[in-house]
Amino acid sequence: MQLLPWGGKITSESLRFFSPIVIWTVFEPSEANHQALYSAFVDYYMVWLEFMDGAVRESSKEKIDRNREAQHKYLTWRAEKDPGYPLLKKLIGESGAKDLVREFLFEGVGSLGTKSFLEYFAEYAQEDGTVNKKRSMAGKSFGTRPWDAHGLFVGDAVDG
């Protein structure tokens, strides 16, 4: 946490998709900081490889379907609420940004499921049936790491 401090406010809605061991950081560019981030990436990757080596192929159709829907829900959230979208839109136009987000960055949003954003996140529906573009419907965000050293949620929400 000292080398890679919490990177600033994150909405409570976004937080539901993150693991307590997420690296959410912003730091000044330096060789030491880049090395710390690279080292953390390698550590995460090695643990992931260990998990993959020990993984057992899931055979339960219900679990497979539940996992596919959870992945689709995440991709649907990100494709709609990605904070980088406005910048992409300025750089490559609305059509290009939409294609990049849906077909590359969050590929699968169109193929892993059929539910729409509002079917997953009805709280974002406006009276006219469109999606409310506010970043947070709860109006809360977390400016510091909301988990303790044991991964238990303890963060205090602050107005966002």
Secondary structure, DSSP 8 states (H G I E B T S, - for coil): --SS---S-EEHHHHTT--TT---------HHHHHHHHHHHHHHHHHHHHHHHH------HHHHHHHHHHHHHHHHHHHHH-TTHHHHHHHHHHHHHHHHIIIIITTTTTTS----HHHH-GGGB-TTS-B---S-SS-EEESS--B-TTS-B----EE-
